[in-house]
Amino acid sequence: MASEATTAALERSAVDADDIGAVFAASISDYFAEHGVAAQLAYRLGAPTDSRTGDFRGTARAAADALETARQYVRATEKPVVVAAADIMPVEPGGDDEETMGAGAGALVLRPRSDDPAATIDSVGQATTGFLERHREHGQSAEQGDPRFERRHGVQPAVTTALERTETDADPEYAVASAPGYRFVQTALQSIDAERLSTFNDVGYAGTATLLLDIAHALESTDPGDSLVAIAYGQGGADAFRLTVTDATDERPGLSVSDQIETKEYVPYMKHVNSRERYEYQGVPNT
């Protein structure tokens, strides 16, 4: 999924793989303790072998960490950076989260300068709190504390602080939010007077992928000049990104998020369950 997302992002951004300076990837459902995603993506994209790669894990904020790191890397090197996130969220059959835990991947390409950017990142705010209620072991469903307590003492203060640190009081016209639960998203956006854009009804909560997937979807659904705020909440705090849409992405080549959602295929439940089973990695055979 991450490979498909990054390939589409490169095509829609018109960035040549030879110009990529770094590839950063986020995931909280990768089964491997040692393996990584970013280097595999760089190889499949045909990025130069001196491209910096980095994997971000351990928190639902991982995609925001990767995005901010990419932004700083672009400013430091003036080279394009690919940011990707992919997750298949584990859940027990019949569990409380079964209806909302999804799977997906999203990717963005950040460039130092461009004549036709889809959007600009104007400011970033962050609140690192160390607050931790939800936790999960490799391959297991999440253990959740008191969600009302977390919304009040985790989500609300962290998101409020992150927004304040973007150093603007103006309400955006549109907003997207990534958080491990629909009510968490509602809490994250309750102080923002903006129209919410989301892929949740079609994809569900796709872990770290939700942030990048919803940003890409928002850029397709808005007009040049529109303002957008993207919120990410997860273990350890919250991040806020303020963007301005500058170009219509629906006129770019390649498949949009909406295109991919519209071409979905409904499958029987058992086929869905089988496709989510963990595969046994065999490695590269000796020859």
N, C-alpha and C positions, 0 to 999 in steps of 0.2 A: 504493500500500500504506500509506503513512504517513497519507494522508487517511482511509482506512478504519479504521486503528488509532485515530486520535485521535477520530474520530466515535464509535466504540464506547466509548472511555474516558470521553468526556463523558457518554454515555448511562448508563453504569454508575455514574458518580460523582454523577449528578444535578446537575451544575454547569451553570449557564446560560452560554451563550457570551458574553453581554453582560457577565459578571462577570470574564472572563479578563483577567489583568494582563500575561501574557507567554506566548509560545510559543517553546520551544527545540527544535531538531532536530539530530540527529546522523546522519552518514553517512560512510562511507569508500569508497563506490563510485559516488557521484554523478559523472557524467562532466564536469560543467561546472566550469570554473575560476571563472566568475562567473555566478551564478544563484540558488543557495540554495534551501532547502526551507521554512524556518520561516515566511517571509512568505507563501508560497503556502498553507500550512496555516492560518495565522491568517485569511486572506481566505476560504478555503473553509469554515472553522468559523463565520464571522460574528463574530469577535472585534472589539472596538472598535479603531478606527484608531490610537489612542494606545497600543496594546499593544506592549510591548517584544518584539522578535524577535531570535533569535540562532542561528547555525549553527555546529556543532562538528564538526571534521574532523581528518584527519591521523593518527589513532591509533585502535586498537581500543578504547581507553579513552574515546572521545569521548562515548558515552552516559552514562558515569559523570560526566564533566565537566559534561554538560548537566544531569544529575540533581542534582548538588551545587550548581550555579549556581541551579537552580530552587529548591532548598531555602533557599538564602540569600536569594533574591529574595522568596520568600513571607514569610520572617521580617522582611525590611526593609519590605515594602509591605503585608503582610496581604491580598494578593490571590491568587486561584487561578492556578496556572501549569500549562500543558500541556507535557509533555516527550514527544518522539517520536524514534524511531530507525528507519531503514529502509535496507536494503542488498540488492543483488543481487551476490553475490560472484563476480567473474570467475575463470574457470579454463580452462586449455587442455584440449580433448578428449583423453582418455587420460592426463591429468596425474595426479600423485600425489594431488591434493586433489579430484579430480572427484567422488568418491563422498560427500564430506563437506561441500563448499561449497554453501550453500543460499541462499535468499532469504526475506525476511520483514520484518515491521515490528511494533514494539511501542510502546505509549504508556501513560503514567501521568498522573494529575491530582493535583497537590499543593495542599492547602488549608491555610490558617492555623488554622482551628478547624472542627470538625465534630462533630455528635452521633453520626454513624455512619461513621467512617472505616474503610476496609478494613484499614489498618495504620498504625502510627506509625513514623517513622524516629527511632530512639533515639540513635544515635551514628554517626559517620563517621570512618574512618581513611584516610590516604593516604600513599603512599611514592613520591616522584618520584625516579627513579634515572638517567634518561637512557640506560638500557640499550637498545640497538637491534641486533637481529639480523635480524628480518623487515622487508622493505621492498617497496614496490610502486609502479610508475608508473601514471598514469591509464589505466584500461582494460586493464591488463596483469595477468597472474598474479603472485603474490607470489614474491619471491626469499627463500629461507630459508637462514639459516646453519646451524650445528650445533645441532639441536634438543636434544640431551642437554646441551650446554654451556649453552644458554639456560634449560633447566629448572632446572639446578643454580645458575647464577649470575644469572639474570634472574628467573624466576618465583618460586622458593622464597624468596629473601631479601626481594623486594618485597612479596609477599603476607603473609609473616610479620610484617614491619614494619607494614604497613597494618592488620593485625588487632590488633597490640599497641596501635596508636594509637586504636582504638575504646574503649580504657580499660575493658575488661571481660574477665575471664578465663573467664567462663561459656561452656560449649559450647552452641551453639544446637541446636534439635531438627531444623532443616532448613537446607539450604544450596543455593544456586545459584551457578554460576560461568560467566563469559564469558571465553574466551581462544581465540586462533586455532589450535586444535588440541586433539584429545581428550586427548592425553597431557599437554598444558599444564594442562588442567582438572583432571586427576587429581593433578598436582603441586600445583596451587593449593589443593586441598581435602584433601591428605593429612594435614595436622595438625589437621583439624576432625572431631570425632566427631559427625557429623550425617548424617541421611538426605538424599541428594542428589535434588533434583527438577530435571527437565530436559526440554526439547522436542527435544533433539538427535536422537533416533532418528526423529522425524517430520519435522523441519525441516532438520536439519544445522546447520552453523555459519553463522549469518546476519549476521555482522559485528557492528556496533554494536547491531543489533536484538535480538541474543540476550539481553543483560542485561535489558532491559525486558520482553521476551517471557517470559523465565523467571521474573521477579519476578511478573508478572501471573498466570502459570500457577501459581506457588507459592501465591499468595493464594487461588486457587480450590481448592487441594488440601490446605489445612491448616485448623485449627480456631481459633476465638478463644482467645487466650492463648498460642498457639504462638510460638516465637521462630525467627527466620530471619536468616541472614547471606547477603549477596549480594556476590560477589567479581568484580571486573573487572580483567583483566590485558591489557596491550597495550604498544605502543611508549611508553617513558617511565616505566613503573612499574605500580603497582596501586592499587586502591581497595577499601575494605571498608565496606559499609553493614549496620548491625544494625537489624532491624525486629521489631516485635511485632504479630502478627495480632490485630485487635480486632473484626472483624465478618466474617460469612460472605458472601463475594462470589458464591457460587453461587446466592444468592437475589435477586441484583440483575437489573434488566432488561438486555436486549441480549445479544449473542453473547459467550460466554466463549471463552478460548483453546481449551479442550477441544472446545467446539461446533464451532469452525472447523476443527480438526484432523479431527474425525470426519466432516465433510462434504467431505473432500478428494476429488479426482478424479484417477485415474491416467490419464496421457496417454502416447502413444508417444514414444520418445526424440527423434525428429526434430522433433516439435511442441515438445517441451521446449527443444531447442536453438534453434529459430526464435524462440521467445518470449523468449529471453535475448539476442538480437542487439540491438545498439545501434540506436536509432532516430535519424532525422535531425530535429532540432528546427527547425521552420520559423518560429517566432516568431509574433507577432500580425500578421496581414495588414493592409495599409493599405486603408482604405475611403473 
